[in-house]
Amino acid sequence: MIVKQYVKEFEKLGFGMFVHFGLYSLLGKGEWAKCNLRMLDEDYYEPLPKQFDPKKDWAKELVATAKKAGCKYITLTTRHHDGFSLYDTCGLNTFDAPHVKCGRDLVREFVDACREQDIIPFFYHTLLDWHEKSYYTDFPEYLKYLRASVEILCKNYGKIGGLWFDGMWDKPNEDWEEDALYGTIRKYQPDAMIINNTGLLARGQLGHIELDSVTFERGKPQPLNMEGAPKYVASEMCEIFCNHWGYAKEDFDYKGTGEMIRELAECRKYGANMLMNVGPMGDGSLRPID
């Protein structure tokens, strides 16, 4: 069995913060607002970029909160399903943070804040994309765009803890060319964790041999049977406080502190990390939970 040291180091982190932050944060209706509310493109993609302008110290405050809570790493949505990038896409398109009202590379601010406070930065990146037309019209071409996007994240921000993908379940019968995607990461970040979320219906399943961790989305981790496995993998459970991953004004029924501690303890019982989600508001600040 192949055992990678960076996978063992990831297991020791134990507790991380998941951050869903993007244009949808302005609406306060969750990260799937465009889809769930059946918003027209012109009602979403035209006004929101003109409003999106997180406060200057959003990243420092976010990382400080994570550190105070005991988190060792943070996984940030660098691009979610709406296709908007918090990072500079370097000419791939202009649907990114440097080309909207804020005019800044928010991933750079996030990474800098993490390094200043000794927190390991991880990057979430969507696999499906509601904005990029080639996702619907020319899938092989879209995959080139996806890999070019991931390459930017791997090249331009120094050493990162890993990449966390989500959305392959949207086109389960397509060839996602995973060898090429993961090979792009390994070229620049050989010791980065590669995680591809299997969603609610396939918790704990691994898939591609290059992946380093299984996921348990909002589900209790189970002990992994590694007997006969070709490589050692970690496990991680991602969880939300309420009903949405992105900021939602109507979310009030938050899980209690005791329940969260029990879930964290159960994760660690089976050697799994717990990735606890927060959804910043449109200005990047966290909503107080009383």
Disulfide bonds with the S-S distance in Angstrom:
none
